[in-house]
Amino acid sequence: MLTEYVSSLTRPELPIAGPALPEIAVVGRSNAGKSSLLNLLVGRRALARTSRTPGKTRALNVYRWGDRCYLVDVPGYGWARAGRRERAAWRRLLERYLAERPTLAGVIWLLDIRRDPSPGDRAIGARLAARGVPTLVVLTKADEVGRGRRAERFAAVADGLGMAQAGFLVTSAHTREGAEELREAVLAFLG
């Protein structure tokens, strides 16, 4: 499926220049691997630019995924190499997008499998639950945790969020683990 960069939106009410399609947002803490996951999902190594420095995504970066939907890479929440005001602006952009965007069809919510959920993760989880938008919880960076420790990490993340472990999808952009399951789950959002 052809995937291309469309635009970067600095306000959630701005329209996307293109056909009316549903939007799937990619949400997560800064440095959770949002851009890497986008590349994994569409099967391209460098569609979305990746960085080791948290806070490089500063707008709603929109990619058209064939004729099915737009994938929207949103700024991460939590720590980033930026000033307090700038981080607060990104947070407001994310929150308004999740609360107000009428074409939002689903959310891919990324959590780093190595980290316990933060207060920011719990706040985003509450916002997603309040909106009622279909959400796919994806644990990223699975290659950094041995298979023997995964059950322990699933339990820690689930307990930290008050969720069932059954709904988690595990991925690794490095090894491509979970790529097909991720693609199928996102396409299921679209019907």
C-alpha positions in Angstrom: 0.0 0.0 0.0 1.5 3.4 -1.0 2.3 5.6 2.0 3.3 9.2 1.7 3.9 12.2 3.9 1.0 14.7 3.5 1.6 17.6 6.0 2.3 18.7 9.5 -0.6 20.4 11.4 0.1 22.8 14.2 -3.5 23.0 15.4 -5.9 20.0 15.7 -8.8 21.8 13.9 -6.8 22.3 10.7 -8.0 20.2 7.8 -5.8 17.7 6.0 -5.3 18.6 2.4 -6.6 15.5 0.6 -9.6 13.2 0.5 -11.8 12.7 3.6 -10.4 9.6 5.3 -10.4 8.3 8.8 -7.4 9.0 11.0 -5.4 6.7 13.2 -3.2 8.5 15.7 0.1 7.1 17.0 0.4 8.2 20.6 3.1 7.6 23.3 5.6 9.0 25.6 8.5 10.9 24.1 11.0 8.3 22.8 8.6 5.4 23.0 9.2 4.6 19.3 6.3 6.3 17.5 8.2 7.0 14.3 9.8 3.6 14.3 6.4 2.0 14.8 5.0 4.0 11.9 7.8 2.7 9.7 7.3 -0.8 10.9 3.5 -0.6 10.2 3.9 0.6 6.6 7.0 -1.5 5.8 9.3 1.4 5.0 12.5 2.1 6.9 12.5 5.9 6.6 9.0 7.2 6.1 8.9 8.9 9.5 12.2 10.3 10.8 13.5 8.7 13.9 15.8 10.1 16.6 17.3 9.1 19.8 16.5 12.5 21.2 13.0 12.7 22.8 10.9 15.6 21.5 11.6 15.7 17.8 8.0 15.4 16.8 6.6 18.8 17.3 3.4 18.8 15.2 0.7 16.4 14.0 2.7 14.7 11.2 0.2 13.2 8.7 0.9 10.3 6.4 -1.6 8.9 3.9 -1.7 5.1 4.0 -3.1 4.3 0.6 -6.8 5.0 0.2 -7.6 3.6 3.7 -6.6 6.3 6.2 -4.3 8.9 7.5 -1.7 7.9 10.1 -1.0 10.8 12.4 2.3 10.9 14.4 1.5 13.1 17.4 4.1 14.8 19.7 5.1 12.6 22.6 4.2 13.4 26.1 6.6 13.4 29.1 10.2 14.4 29.1 11.9 15.9 26.0 14.8 18.2 25.3 12.7 21.3 25.1 11.6 24.1 27.3 8.7 23.8 29.7 6.5 26.1 27.5 7.2 24.2 24.4 6.4 20.8 26.1 3.2 22.3 27.5 2.2 23.4 24.0 2.8 19.9 22.6 0.8 18.4 25.4 -2.2 20.8 24.7 -2.0 19.9 21.0 -2.1 16.2 21.8 -4.9 16.5 24.3 -7.0 18.7 22.0 -6.4 16.4 19.0 -7.5 13.3 21.1 -10.6 15.1 22.5 -11.8 17.1 19.5 -10.8 15.5 16.2 -14.0 14.3 14.5 -12.2 12.0 12.0 -10.2 10.2 14.7 -11.1 6.5 14.1 -8.6 4.9 16.4 -5.4 5.2 18.4 -2.3 3.2 18.5 -1.0 3.8 22.1 2.7 3.0 22.5 4.2 2.0 25.8 7.9 1.0 26.2 7.9 -2.6 27.5 10.9 -1.8 29.7 9.2 1.1 31.6 6.5 1.1 34.2 3.6 3.4 33.3 4.2 7.0 34.2 1.6 9.5 35.5 1.5 10.8 31.9 0.7 7.4 30.6 -2.2 7.0 33.1 -3.5 10.5 32.2 -3.5 9.6 28.5 -5.2 6.3 29.2 -7.9 8.1 31.1 -8.4 10.6 28.2 -8.6 7.7 25.7 -11.2 5.9 27.9 -13.2 9.1 28.3 -13.3 9.7 24.5 -14.2 6.0 23.9 -12.0 5.8 20.7 -10.9 2.3 19.8 -7.4 1.9 21.2 -4.7 -0.6 20.4 -2.1 -0.9 23.2 1.3 -1.7 21.8 4.3 -2.6 23.9 7.4 -1.4 21.9 11.1 -2.3 22.1 10.5 -6.0 22.8 14.0 -6.9 21.5 15.4 -5.1 24.6 13.6 -7.6 27.0 14.3 -11.3 27.0 11.3 -13.6 26.4 11.6 -14.9 29.9 10.9 -11.5 31.4 8.0 -10.5 29.1 5.3 -12.0 31.4 6.7 -9.9 34.3 6.8 -6.7 32.1 3.2 -7.4 30.8 2.0 -7.7 34.4 3.8 -4.5 35.5 2.4 -2.4 32.6 -1.1 -3.9 33.0 -1.1 -3.3 36.8 0.3 0.2 36.4 -2.6 1.1 34.0 -5.3 -1.0 35.6 -5.8 -2.9 32.4 -6.0 -6.6 31.3 -2.9 -8.0 29.7 -4.8 -9.8 27.0 -5.2 -6.7 24.7 -1.5 -5.9 24.4 0.4 -6.3 21.1 4.2 -6.6 21.3 6.5 -5.2 18.7 10.1 -4.5 17.9 11.0 -2.2 15.1 14.5 -3.6 15.2 13.6 -7.3 14.7 10.2 -6.5 13.0 8.4 -8.7 15.6 4.7 -8.1 15.6 4.6 -6.2 12.3 2.0 -8.4 10.7 -0.2 -8.5 13.8 0.1 -4.7 14.0 -1.0 -4.2 10.4 -4.0 -6.5 10.8 -5.1 -4.8 14.0 -4.9 -1.3 12.4 -6.8 -2.5 9.4 -9.4 -3.9 11.7 -10.0 -0.3 13.1 -11.0 0.6 9.6 -13.5 -2.2 9.0 
